[in-house]
């Protein structure tokens, strides 16, 4: 018997996992070399750490998994398009949620730790 966990965000864990798997199948298969997989993983961590440093609402509670999933899909799409640079892959992840930047900061500047907010 298969059990599914009811999520506080609505729906079930099973439904969200199935939806994520359907999304990957829809995009088609992809094969990446180990060096690019490492860059993609680092890009995901970089984008996520940027969001954590900004204390963005997408890093808390039920939005965490969905935000990371969207970041991962954006990075895969960017890598499929030929992007291999970790910073650019990270920017593609941030841009998928924030095409105009986060709090007025351009996506290309989001992952620099010395960035100060402009207001």
C-alpha positions in Angstrom: 0.0 0.0 0.0 1.3 3.4 -1.0 0.9 6.3 1.5 1.3 9.9 0.7 2.1 12.7 3.2 -0.3 15.7 3.3 1.8 18.8 2.9 1.0 22.0 4.9 1.3 23.8 1.5 -1.6 21.9 0.0 -1.5 18.7 -2.0 0.6 15.7 -1.2 4.3 14.9 -1.2 3.5 12.2 -3.8 1.7 14.6 -6.1 4.5 17.1 -5.9 7.1 14.5 -6.6 5.1 13.1 -9.5 4.7 16.6 -10.9 8.4 17.2 -10.7 9.2 13.9 -12.4 6.7 14.8 -15.2 8.3 18.1 -15.7 11.8 16.5 -16.1 10.3 14.0 -18.6 8.6 16.8 -20.6 12.0 18.5 -20.9 13.6 15.4 -22.3 16.7 13.5 -21.4 20.0 15.2 -20.8 23.5 13.9 -20.3 26.1 16.1 -18.7 29.8 15.5 -18.1 31.0 15.2 -14.5 32.7 18.7 -14.6 29.4 20.3 -15.6 27.4 18.4 -13.1 29.8 19.7 -10.4 29.3 23.3 -11.7 25.5 22.8 -11.8 25.5 21.6 -8.2 27.7 24.5 -7.1 25.4 26.9 -9.0 22.4 25.6 -7.1 24.2 26.0 -3.8 25.3 29.5 -4.8 21.7 30.6 -5.8 20.3 29.0 -2.6 22.8 30.7 -0.4 22.1 34.0 -2.0 18.4 33.6 -1.1 19.3 32.6 2.4 21.5 35.6 2.8 18.7 37.8 1.6 16.3 36.2 4.2 13.9 35.8 1.3 10.5 34.2 2.1 11.1 31.6 -0.6 13.7 30.0 1.7 11.2 29.2 4.5 8.5 26.7 5.2 6.7 25.1 2.3 8.3 27.2 -0.4 11.7 25.7 0.1 11.3 22.6 -2.0 9.5 24.4 -4.8 12.1 27.1 -4.9 15.0 24.7 -5.1 13.1 22.6 -7.7 12.6 25.7 -9.9 16.3 26.7 -9.4 17.4 23.2 -10.4 15.2 23.2 -13.5 16.5 26.6 -14.6 20.1 25.4 -14.2 19.4 22.3 -16.2 17.8 24.4 -19.0 20.7 26.8 -19.0 23.2 23.9 -19.1 21.3 22.4 -22.0 21.7 25.7 -23.8 25.4 25.5 -23.4 26.1 27.5 -20.3 29.0 25.9 -18.3 30.1 28.7 -16.0 28.9 28.3 -12.3 28.1 32.0 -11.8 26.0 32.2 -15.0 24.2 29.0 -14.1 23.4 30.5 -10.7 22.2 33.7 -12.3 19.9 31.7 -14.5 18.4 30.1 -11.4 17.8 33.4 -9.7 16.5 35.0 -12.8 13.8 32.3 -13.2 12.1 33.6 -10.0 13.3 37.2 -10.1 13.7 38.4 -13.8 14.1 42.0 -12.6 16.4 41.2 -9.7 15.9 40.6 -6.0 15.0 43.8 -4.0 16.2 45.9 -7.0 19.6 44.2 -7.2 20.5 42.9 -10.7 20.6 39.1 -10.8 24.3 39.2 -11.9 25.2 40.9 -8.6 23.0 38.7 -6.3 25.7 36.1 -5.5 28.5 38.5 -4.4 28.9 38.4 -0.7 30.1 42.0 -0.5 26.9 43.3 -2.2 25.2 46.1 -0.2 21.5 46.8 -0.7 20.5 50.0 -2.4 17.3 51.6 -1.3 
